[in-house]
Amino acid sequence: MDYRKLLGKVESAVLPYFGGGTVDAPSRRLRVTSPVAPGWWRFEVKGREATAREPASPEGMEALPRVRGHVWGTRLVREGAVAEPLALMPEEQPPRLSPVTARRWHDGTLLFEGVEFEGEAEETARRALEEDRALGDARGVSASLRAAFGFAVLETASRATGIPFAPVEARARVLDVAREGRAEAERCLRRLAEERARFIRMQAEQEARREAAARAWTQETGTPEVWRDAEGREVGRALSGRERESWEVLHGDGARTRMRQGPGSARPPHGADVREAAWAGPERVRGVTPSAREREAWEARRDASARAGTRTGRGPARQERWRAESEADMRVERALDKAGARLLDHRRLGDGLLEVIYTFMGERFVTVVEAATLRVRDAGVCLAGADHRVTLESLPSVLKEAIDTDALVITRHA
């Protein structure tokens, strides 16, 4: 069999496109060659690439699982007070709290299908919302309608108080909000604000401890540690204040471990990552502390090599930097795809960091990671100071547990 013929085979498929760099076929995720407007498109599929050719009418919707609930903005609220985004909604927005149906696409996205007939319960809830009244124990109001009403009340209170919220943060209290009204919504939002403030204080305290540990290390050893940039390149020189702050955030745990070994100890602790514990020169990697003359010679060779690379167009200035950025972009997308999340956007922040925006379980998250390792610096949610213990690939499983246990508190809102 000539596999080259299979690789070059071109197919046609009608698929829903939600934006971004990928589109999901029933059995696999394809890379979109040229992004287009969200909607149903006829794609030309070759290998793992898809090219949009023309708009198309939906196909195969009747074979997809149907989901029912009530609409809140651009979300469908279903049983369990789960509020999921609705994709490809019509230009004419359905009335508030309308009963709607959707179909679940192969990647889990809900595709808007239509509005169902409504009864007195929807009109009762709509009137209560307009008059800023609570639903109380009104009869005939389904659980999904009651939850949608509660989210709508929370949304109004959020605009008034300036406290943002995500549905997954308030899911456990949304039925209480529907029953009690605006006062309960404000109490719910204030609890979220207090939790976020507590998290910010904890972050500040951890940063202060890192800075104190860095000062103590320098005073006791007389040798400043070496910071490594996001692409893993070693910087064998005294660090500026900003670089030291970045290094301590990245390597604070390792630095504190070495401090406990005592002043002058150059060998990394057992089991430590050599990349974190090593001096920038090869001698320190073997556990031998170089002399001042050896350090100066090594730094001179490094600087000369860097200058030569810049003059000839080689080195990190051009090609290596571009290659590192491209590889980081691909690793971010692969990590999220493997974890069941979808990448929306990302941007570089400097100091070797990336801000990644993605969706997971119908919610939008913003996470700051190291470009070189994808280790999390700021998860964008409260992890009790354990952000550095997870990577971009493992973070979604932590988010899922927090969502399932109604313990999620988002600290970065997109």
Secondary structure by P-SEA (a helix, b strand, c coil): ccccccccbbbbbbbbbccccccccccbbbbbccccccccccccccccbbbbccccccccccccbbbbbbbcccbbbccccbbbbbcccccccccccccbbbbbcccbbbbbcccccccaaaaaaaaaaaacccccccccccaaaaaaaaaaaaaaaaaaaccccccccccccaaaaaaccaaaaaaaaaaaaaaaaaaaaaaaaaaaaaaaaaaaaaaaccbbbbbbccccccccccccaaaaaaaaaacaaaaaaaaaaccccccccccccccccccccccccccccccaaaaaaaaaaaaaaaaaaaaaccccccaaaaaaaaaaaaaaaaaaaaaccccccccccccbbbbbbbccccbbbbbbbccccccccccccccccccccccccaaaaaaaaaaaaccccccccc
